[in-house]
């Protein structure tokens, strides 16, 4: 909790301000004087809680007071923590000891995380400032409009305020899942029901697959059919076919014979030795290892072998001479038969027709396969999208259920508090949140200004008691519009809460006796004309006596 604020720019009697654990009142004068520093001090409280509006909100503080330092102390579980912030370095918070010796420098975000941890908020989806900006209602901030207590500013979208409530009540995972699914689908959840779903023609996929199978069989038949079947396919008569077939058979027979002769010729040529071995030097080298070897006997044997090779060589030459003409004759006959087949034109026409048919069938298969693959891909995307949309719809249903629970919890607590505040004489405010995240906040049967501001306070107190809100601030522009009889009970509720509540109020003596006593007992700062926060009011003319 906040226990102390100090500033040497404050008037001497206000330089040290200490706080209560419950209600803390900045009390104005009986005459309701303005420009004495009530709202300014509430902005300073916001400042020590990590706010940024105090020094930047108005130029008069800068002009009239100039740069200054705010010292403040928090206490958590009996341990005091001392800090200061300088208006000329608003993004930094300095931690010090009791004697104001420097300990460490924190960024503003680090300081807020410190408060977030020490106040045990435990909501990782929210930041400390996101909470305080909605419940620190100070004149000059746009969250003081009585008809829109959930909005941080009138122009804020209802959806953002509802999402804040979901996070505050611990349902961030549903929000995160919905956001993820929206990004996956590329649409907002609100567009889900109105979107026209495209359907892929499943019958077209099946028809294409059957056609592809038929074309593949045809292609296989074209590539593997016999020549007779191909001739019949392309309209050639049987006699022509038989004549060409006979020529083809004769050609195949001659080719086989020619190939056999060529094989014999190649074998003979490979056995002919082109050069003679120099054996004499090789025999002489044997004497190194076998000194007693009979070289003459080896030479006689080798001479015999040479004679044999000469005889065989002559025979092989004769065989080559015999085979070569036969091969040449076969080559001539092969060329003749090939010309005969070519002159008939059948083979060429068959080849061209078969090739053309194969190409056309292949193209048809490729086109259909590409079209079918795209249809299947679209079908897979359609199925995946439908599944994702179903998941999103389930998440939206869960979100609606959680919003219903939040709405019921707040309404039940508002009914309880309102019953105490009005002594069960007036209807309680009601919060209704639609599945589309529209917000309706009203007090049935009562649209008066006083009731609207009372309902705003009842709402804040309800959320304060339900969720880990560190503190609330209500400025005098909210409280002064509430009927005295209701204000008394609101002050009692402020006192009984376990959290700190900071309010500004003037004309305390115009309220009920009990309310006046509470305001006096909880006053931590009393301001009036001549007793301003900074010791003077620069908005009034000075009088010259």
Buried (B, 14 or more C-beta within 10 A) or exposed (E): BBBBBBBEBBBEEBEEBEBBEBBBBBBBBEEBBBBBBBBBBBBBBBBBBBBBBBBEBBEEBEEBBEEBBBBBBBBBEEEEBBBBBBBEEBEBBBBBEEEEEEEEEBEBBEBBBBBBEBBEBEBEBBBBBBBBBBBBBBBBBEBBBBBBBBBBEEEBEBBEBBBBBBBBBBBBEBBEBBBBBBEBBEBEBEEBEEEEEEEBEEEEBEEBBEBBEEBBEBBEBBEEBEBEEBBBBEEBEEEEBEBBBEBBEBBEEBBEBBEEBBEBBEEBEEEEEEEEEEBEEEBEEEEEEEEEEEEEEBEEEBEEEEEEEEEEEEEBEEEBEEBEEBBEEBBEBBEEBBEBBEEBEBBEEBEEBBEEBBEEBBEBBEEBBEBBEEBBEBBEEBEEBEEBBEBBBEBBEBBBEBBEEBBEBBBEBBBBBBBBBBEEEBBBBBBEBEBEBEBEBBBEEBEEEBBBBBBBBBBBBBBBBBBBBBBBBBBBBBBBBBBEBBBBBBBBBBBEBEBBBBBBBBBBEEBBEBBBBBBEEBBBBBBBBEBBBBBBBEEEEEEEE
